[in-house]
Amino acid sequence: MNTARELERPGPWNEALDPGDEARSAYAEILDALETQGARSATASVDARLGAIGVTFGADPYRVDPVPRLIAQDEWRTLAAGLEQRLRAVTAFLADSYSGREAVAAGIIPARVLEESVYLEPLAETDTPMGAVLIAGPDLIRGPTGEMLVVEDNLRTPSGLAYALAASDAVRSNPYLPRPPLADPSPASEQLAALLRAADPSGSGDPRVAVLSDGSDSKAWFEHREVATMLNLPIVTPRELHVRDGRVLAEGQKGPVPIDVLYNRSSQESLRDRDGSLSPLGNVLSEPLNEGRVSCVNPFGSGLADDKAVHCYIDRLIGFYL
């Protein structure tokens, strides 16, 4: 038997259709074209475009809905401001969690939430770059009344930029659908480059940056290659790294190359194994990280903010830090 509360619960929000099943203004032209041209033709066009440039996730082709998710400028401004505010608070939370823990002392979040997290990285408590630079890949959904909600922040090794650019290109070039006036996402690549340069521990402004990847076995190998090509960065694997005179070096074709910033896209989210001992990568990076000779984006230990228990306190953390 349904309870009164269940009967009153609103259904899911439909972005394309209003409650009367009429097309919302932003989607009207696209839905008319789909009805005329057929969804199969539109889908096949997008699949062919993505296939032609070799977009995959693991061994599978990368599939994209041919109908774009449309977000109006006014809503985007509000959404972007909210996401930026959230990331500033999360950055402050991580820096605080690995240093003074002022939020715990103020009663904002219980100490046990941090101490019991599987994502806590003990080595980060003396890691000077911690909290300096973060890339987030927030997962968003719409609530029953259409408001945007964050499901996850994805602060460990977030994917997305190369896939987003490829998807945008495939949808924009679809001959079966009209082309709404969409914002150009390509400046994001330069923003990523600037962010990685900002992580330079020496402050020189011209650091040697490398993409840290598991190699072709990684499911997101397409993106690792695309980002490296886009930003003219070398790709290195954990086994290619070693330390000499306190500096992290990567083996290159012309000999060892010093690295100042690692863009971590590997599957290694901690510098320790499950038994608490240093992992092979931890043996290489722990000392240079702690001495500020190399930095990592995202820093090891960032996953602490991905813990679902921490999500319960995000609103309070935003208020406390900002």
C-alpha positions in Angstrom: 0.0 0.0 0.0 1.3 3.4 -0.9 1.6 5.9 1.9 0.3 9.5 1.6 3.9 10.8 1.4 4.7 8.4 -1.5 1.6 9.4 -3.4 2.5 13.1 -3.0 6.1 12.6 -4.1 6.8 14.5 -7.4 8.1 12.5 -10.4 11.5 13.0 -12.1 12.1 16.3 -13.8 11.9 16.2 -17.6 14.4 18.6 -19.1 12.9 18.5 -22.6 9.1 18.4 -21.9 7.0 20.5 -19.6 4.3 18.9 -17.3 1.9 19.2 -20.2 4.2 17.1 -22.4 4.9 20.2 -24.6 8.5 20.8 -25.7 10.4 23.3 -23.6 11.5 26.3 -25.8 15.2 25.3 -25.8 14.4 21.8 -27.0 11.5 22.4 -29.4 13.6 22.7 -32.6 15.7 19.6 -31.7 12.6 17.4 -30.9 11.0 18.5 -34.2 14.1 17.5 -36.1 14.3 14.1 -34.3 10.7 13.4 -35.3 11.4 14.2 -38.9 14.9 12.8 -39.3 14.6 9.9 -36.9 16.6 9.2 -33.7 18.5 6.3 -35.3 20.1 8.6 -38.0 21.1 11.1 -35.3 22.6 8.5 -33.1 24.4 6.8 -36.0 26.0 10.1 -36.9 27.3 10.8 -33.4 28.6 7.2 -33.1 30.4 7.5 -36.4 32.1 10.8 -35.5 33.3 9.4 -32.1 34.4 6.2 -33.8 36.4 8.0 -36.4 38.6 9.8 -33.8 38.9 6.6 -31.7 37.1 7.6 -28.6 36.8 4.6 -26.2 36.4 3.9 -22.5 38.3 0.7 -21.9 37.6 -1.8 -24.7 34.2 -0.3 -25.4 33.3 2.5 -27.8 32.3 5.7 -26.1 28.5 6.3 -26.6 26.9 9.7 -26.4 23.2 10.7 -26.6 22.7 12.7 -29.8 20.4 15.2 -28.0 22.6 17.7 -26.1 21.8 18.6 -22.5 21.0 22.3 -22.7 21.7 24.7 -19.8 20.6 28.3 -20.3 23.1 31.1 -19.6 21.3 32.3 -16.5 21.2 28.9 -15.0 24.8 28.2 -15.9 26.0 31.3 -14.1 24.2 30.2 -11.0 25.4 26.7 -11.3 29.0 27.7 -12.0 29.1 30.0 -9.0 27.8 27.3 -6.8 30.3 24.7 -8.0 33.2 27.2 -7.6 32.0 27.9 -4.1 31.7 24.2 -3.3 35.2 23.5 -4.6 36.7 26.4 -2.6 35.1 24.9 0.6 36.3 21.4 -0.3 39.8 22.7 -0.9 39.8 24.4 2.5 38.4 21.2 4.1 41.2 19.0 2.7 43.9 21.5 3.7 42.4 21.7 7.2 41.9 18.0 7.6 45.6 17.4 7.0 46.8 20.1 9.3 45.0 21.8 12.2 41.5 20.3 11.8 39.8 23.5 12.9 36.4 22.2 11.6 36.7 19.3 14.0 37.6 21.5 16.9 34.6 23.8 16.1 32.2 20.8 16.1 31.4 21.2 12.4 32.4 17.6 11.6 33.2 14.7 13.9 36.8 13.5 14.0 35.7 9.9 13.5 34.4 10.8 10.0 38.0 11.7 9.0 39.8 9.0 11.0 37.6 6.1 9.8 37.7 7.1 6.1 39.5 4.6 3.8 40.6 7.7 1.7 42.6 9.3 4.5 46.2 9.5 3.5 48.5 9.7 6.6 51.5 10.8 4.5 49.6 13.9 3.4 49.6 15.3 6.9 53.1 16.7 6.1 52.5 17.0 2.3 53.1 20.7 1.6 51.2 20.8 -1.7 48.1 19.4 -0.2 45.0 21.5 -0.9 46.9 23.9 -3.2 45.4 22.7 -6.5 42.4 20.5 -7.2 40.5 19.4 -10.2 36.9 18.2 -9.5 34.6 16.2 -11.8 31.2 16.8 -10.1 28.4 14.5 -11.1 25.2 16.4 -11.4 21.5 15.4 -11.4 18.3 17.3 -11.4 16.0 17.1 -8.4 12.2 16.7 -8.8 11.7 20.4 -9.3 14.6 20.8 -11.7 17.3 22.1 -9.4 20.8 20.8 -9.9 22.3 18.6 -7.2 25.8 17.3 -6.7 26.0 13.5 -6.3 29.8 13.2 -6.2 32.7 15.6 -6.4 35.1 13.1 -7.9 38.4 14.5 -6.5 40.7 11.5 -6.8 41.4 11.1 -10.5 38.5 12.7 -12.3 38.0 12.1 -16.0 36.0 14.2 -18.3 37.8 17.0 -20.3 38.8 15.1 -23.4 35.6 13.1 -23.4 33.5 16.3 -23.1 35.3 18.0 -26.0 34.9 14.9 -28.2 31.2 14.6 -27.3 30.6 18.3 -27.9 32.3 18.0 -31.3 30.2 15.0 -32.3 26.9 16.5 -31.2 27.7 19.9 -32.8 28.6 18.4 -36.1 25.4 16.2 -36.3 23.8 17.0 -39.7 20.4 15.5 -38.5 19.9 18.0 -35.7 19.9 21.8 -35.6 22.8 23.5 -33.9 21.7 25.6 -30.9 24.1 28.5 -29.9 26.3 26.5 -27.6 29.2 27.9 -25.6 32.6 26.9 -26.9 34.3 24.4 -24.4 37.7 24.5 -26.0 39.2 27.2 -23.7 39.0 24.5 -20.9 42.2 23.0 -22.2 44.2 26.2 -21.6 42.6 26.5 -18.2 43.8 23.0 -17.4 47.3 23.9 -18.6 47.3 27.0 -16.4 46.1 25.1 -13.4 48.9 22.5 -13.8 51.5 25.3 -14.1 50.1 26.9 -10.9 50.9 23.7 -9.0 54.6 24.3 -9.6 56.2 23.8 -6.1 59.2 26.0 -7.0 57.0 28.9 -8.1 59.1 29.3 -11.3 56.0 29.5 -13.5 57.5 27.1 -16.0 57.5 23.7 -14.4 58.1 20.3 -16.1 54.7 18.6 -16.0 53.9 15.0 -16.9 50.7 12.9 -17.0 51.0 10.0 -14.6 49.1 7.0 -16.2 48.9 3.3 -15.9 49.4 3.2 -19.6 47.3 1.6 -22.3 45.7 -0.7 -19.7 43.8 2.2 -18.2 40.1 2.5 -19.1 40.6 6.2 -19.7 43.7 5.8 -21.9 42.0 7.8 -24.7 41.8 10.8 -22.4 45.3 10.4 -21.1 46.7 10.4 -24.7 44.4 13.3 -25.8 45.3 15.5 -22.8 49.0 14.8 -23.2 48.8 15.7 -26.9 46.7 18.7 -26.3 49.0 20.2 -23.6 52.3 18.8 -25.2 53.0 16.8 -22.0 54.8 13.5 -21.7 53.0 10.4 -20.3 54.9 8.5 -17.6 53.9 5.4 -15.7 54.7 4.8 -12.0 57.5 2.3 -12.9 59.2 4.9 -15.0 59.7 7.2 -12.0 62.7 7.3 -9.6 64.4 9.7 -7.3 67.9 11.1 -7.5 69.3 13.9 -5.2 65.7 14.4 -3.9 64.3 15.1 -7.4 61.7 13.0 -9.1 63.0 11.8 -12.5 61.2 10.1 -15.4 62.9 7.9 -17.8 62.8 9.4 -21.3 64.2 8.4 -24.7 67.1 10.8 -24.1 67.7 9.9 -20.5 66.1 10.9 -17.1 64.0 14.0 -17.1 63.2 15.9 -13.9 59.5 16.3 -13.1 58.0 19.2 -11.1 54.3 18.5 -11.4 52.5 15.1 -11.9 49.0 15.2 -13.2 47.8 12.0 -11.6 45.5 10.0 -13.8 46.7 6.6 -12.5 44.6 4.2 -10.6 46.8 4.8 -7.5 44.9 7.0 -5.1 47.2 6.3 -2.1 50.9 6.1 -1.3 50.3 3.2 0.9 49.2 -0.4 0.4 46.3 -1.9 2.3 48.6 -3.2 5.1 49.8 0.4 5.7 53.3 0.0 4.1 54.5 2.3 1.4 53.6 1.3 -2.1 56.3 1.3 -4.8 55.0 4.7 -5.9 54.9 5.8 -2.3 58.6 4.9 -1.9 59.4 7.2 -4.9 57.1 10.1 -4.1 56.7 10.4 -0.4 59.9 12.2 0.4 59.9 14.6 -2.6 56.3 15.5 -1.9 56.9 16.2 1.7 60.0 18.3 0.9 58.1 20.3 -1.7 60.3 19.1 -4.6 57.3 17.8 -6.6 53.6 18.3 -6.5 50.7 16.2 -7.6 47.4 17.1 -9.1 45.2 15.9 -7.5 47.2 15.4 -4.3 47.1 12.0 -2.7 44.5 12.0 0.0 42.0 14.2 -1.9 39.6 11.3 -1.9 38.8 12.1 1.7 36.3 14.7 0.4 34.8 11.9 -1.8 33.8 9.9 1.2 30.0 9.7 1.4 30.1 10.4 5.1 31.7 13.7 4.5 28.9 14.6 2.0 26.6 14.8 5.0 28.5 17.8 6.3 29.2 19.7 3.0 26.6 22.5 3.7 28.1 23.1 7.2 31.6 23.0 5.8 30.8 25.6 3.2 29.4 27.9 5.9 32.3 27.3 8.2 35.2 27.9 5.7 33.5 30.6 3.5 
